[in-house]
C-alpha cells in the first residue's frame, strides 16, 4: 500500500529578491529537488556552492507531484510566476492570473498552515502576490516572473510589498480550500 505522503528534498542557497526599487527580500532559492525518480535542477553544478542546504519536505503525494511538475516547468524555461505556481499547487487551471482577487470575505493571517496557499494584498492596490505552499511562519513560493522558487519568511514578504508600495497597508490571507 502506497503511503499518502512523499518525501522531496529541496536543495537551496541563500538569495535576495528585489524588484524595481531598493525593496529587497531574503530567501532560500531552490536550485534542485530530489524525489523518488532522482534529481531535478542544478544539483550537480550547485552542490559545492557555499551555503547550500538540504531541506527535506514531507508532502501529501499529490502536492509532491504538483511541486515536481511546477519545478520541471521552471527548469524548462516556461514562465511561472507566483500566481501560476500557486495554481499548480492547488490543482487549479494554469494561468498567470491571481487565483482570487477579492479578499474582502477573508481574514488576515500571520502564518499559513502546512500546505495552505495564501495571498498578499495591499489596500487600494489589490492582490500583489500569491503564496503556493504554507509552512507556518515561512512558505514555499515563486519570487519572480522568472520562476525563482524559494523558501521565505512570510513576514519578509509582507514587509517587502509594504516597502515596494511605500507603506501601504499590506496583509496576508489564507486562500479557502
C-alpha positions as CSV (number, residue, x, y, z in Angstrom):
1,X,0.0,0.0,0.0
2,X,1.4,3.4,-1.0
3,X,2.0,6.0,1.7
4,X,-0.3,9.0,1.5
5,X,2.8,11.2,1.7
6,X,6.1,11.5,-0.2
7,X,9.5,13.0,0.7
8,X,11.1,15.6,-1.6
9,X,14.4,17.1,-0.7
10,X,14.9,20.7,-1.8
11,X,18.5,22.0,-2.3
12,X,18.7,25.7,-1.5
13,X,21.1,28.5,-1.5
14,X,20.7,32.0,0.1
15,X,19.5,34.7,-2.3
16,X,18.0,38.2,-2.3
17,X,15.0,39.2,-4.3
18,X,14.4,42.9,-5.4
19,X,12.0,44.5,-7.8
20,X,12.2,48.0,-9.3
21,X,13.2,49.7,-6.1
22,X,15.5,49.3,-3.2
23,X,13.0,46.9,-1.5
24,X,14.7,43.5,-1.0
25,X,13.6,40.2,0.4
26,X,16.0,37.5,1.6
27,X,15.0,33.9,0.8
28,X,16.5,30.4,0.2
29,X,16.3,29.7,-3.5
30,X,15.5,26.2,-4.6
31,X,18.2,25.1,-7.1
32,X,17.3,21.4,-7.2
33,X,14.8,18.8,-6.0
34,X,15.4,15.1,-5.2
35,X,12.4,12.8,-5.3
36,X,11.7,9.1,-5.9
37,X,12.8,9.3,-9.5
38,X,16.1,11.2,-9.0
39,X,17.2,14.8,-9.2
40,X,15.7,17.8,-11.0
41,X,17.6,21.1,-11.4
42,X,21.2,22.2,-10.9
43,X,22.2,19.8,-8.2
44,X,25.5,18.8,-9.8
45,X,26.5,22.4,-10.6
46,X,25.4,23.8,-7.2
47,X,26.3,21.0,-4.8
48,X,29.6,22.7,-3.8
49,X,28.1,26.2,-3.5
50,X,28.8,27.7,-0.1
51,X,25.6,27.9,2.0
52,X,23.8,25.2,0.0
53,X,21.4,23.3,2.3
54,X,19.2,20.3,2.1
55,X,15.6,20.8,3.2
56,X,13.6,17.6,3.5
57,X,9.9,18.1,2.8
58,X,7.2,15.5,3.6
59,X,4.3,16.4,1.4
60,X,1.0,14.8,0.5
61,X,1.6,12.7,-2.5
62,X,-0.5,14.9,-4.8
63,X,1.3,18.1,-3.5
64,X,4.7,16.5,-4.2
65,X,3.6,15.6,-7.8
66,X,2.4,19.2,-8.3
67,X,5.7,20.7,-6.9
68,X,7.8,18.5,-9.2
69,X,5.6,19.4,-12.2
70,X,5.9,23.1,-11.4
71,X,9.7,22.8,-10.9
72,X,10.0,20.9,-14.2
73,X,8.2,23.8,-15.9
74,X,10.5,26.3,-14.3
75,X,13.6,24.3,-15.4
76,X,12.2,24.1,-19.0
77,X,12.1,27.9,-19.1
78,X,8.4,28.2,-19.0
79,X,7.0,31.4,-17.4
80,X,6.0,30.5,-13.9
81,X,5.1,33.5,-11.7
82,X,3.8,33.3,-8.2
83,X,0.2,33.1,-9.3
84,X,0.8,30.2,-11.7
85,X,2.9,28.3,-9.1
86,X,0.0,28.7,-6.6
87,X,-2.4,27.4,-9.2
88,X,0.0,24.4,-9.8
89,X,0.0,23.6,-6.0
90,X,-3.8,24.0,-5.7
91,X,-4.5,21.9,-8.8
92,X,-6.3,24.8,-10.5
93,X,-6.3,25.6,-14.2
94,X,-3.0,27.1,-15.1
95,X,-2.9,30.9,-15.6
96,X,-0.6,33.7,-14.7
97,X,-3.5,35.5,-13.0
98,X,-4.3,35.6,-9.3
99,X,-6.3,32.6,-8.1
100,X,-8.6,35.0,-6.2
101,X,-8.8,38.8,-6.5
102,X,-11.4,39.7,-3.8
103,X,-10.1,39.2,-0.3
104,X,-13.0,41.1,1.4
105,X,-14.5,37.9,2.8
106,X,-11.2,36.7,4.2
107,X,-9.5,37.5,7.5
108,X,-5.8,38.5,7.6
109,X,-3.4,35.9,9.0
110,X,0.2,35.9,10.2
111,X,1.1,32.3,9.3
112,X,-0.2,29.7,6.8
113,X,-0.9,26.2,8.0
114,X,1.1,23.4,6.3
115,X,0.0,23.1,2.7
116,X,-2.2,26.1,2.7
117,X,-2.0,28.7,-0.1
118,X,-2.2,32.4,0.5
119,X,-2.3,35.9,-1.0
120,X,-0.6,39.2,-0.2
121,X,-3.0,42.1,-0.7
122,X,-2.5,45.8,-0.4
123,X,-5.1,48.4,0.4
124,X,-6.1,50.3,-2.7
125,X,-3.9,48.1,-4.9
126,X,-5.4,44.6,-4.5
127,X,-3.7,41.2,-4.7
128,X,0.0,41.6,-5.4
129,X,1.4,38.2,-4.7
130,X,0.3,34.5,-4.3
131,X,1.9,32.1,-1.9
132,X,1.9,28.5,-3.1
133,X,2.6,26.3,-0.1
134,X,2.4,27.4,3.5
135,X,4.7,26.0,6.2
136,X,3.8,28.0,9.3
137,X,5.8,31.2,9.5
138,X,7.5,30.6,6.2
139,X,6.3,29.4,2.8
140,X,7.4,27.9,-0.5
141,X,6.7,30.4,-3.3
142,X,7.9,31.8,-6.6
143,X,9.7,35.1,-6.0
144,X,9.6,36.5,-9.6
145,X,8.2,36.0,-13.1
146,X,11.4,34.0,-13.8
147,X,10.4,31.1,-11.6
148,X,12.7,31.8,-8.7
149,X,11.2,29.2,-6.3
150,X,12.2,29.5,-2.7
151,X,11.5,29.4,1.0
152,X,10.9,32.8,2.6
153,X,9.6,34.0,5.9
154,X,6.0,35.3,5.5
155,X,6.9,38.5,7.4
156,X,9.7,39.3,5.0
157,X,7.3,39.0,2.0
158,X,4.8,41.3,3.8
159,X,7.5,43.8,4.6
160,X,8.8,43.6,1.0
161,X,5.5,44.5,-0.5
162,X,4.8,47.2,2.1
163,X,8.2,48.8,1.2
164,X,7.6,48.3,-2.5
165,X,4.3,50.2,-2.3
166,X,5.6,52.8,0.0
167,X,4.0,51.8,3.3
168,X,0.5,50.8,2.0
169,X,-1.3,48.5,4.4
170,X,-0.2,45.0,3.4
171,X,-1.8,41.8,4.7
172,X,-1.6,38.1,4.1
173,X,-4.7,36.0,3.6
174,X,-5.2,32.2,3.5
175,X,-7.0,31.0,0.4
176,X,-10.1,28.9,1.1
177,X,-9.6,25.3,0.2
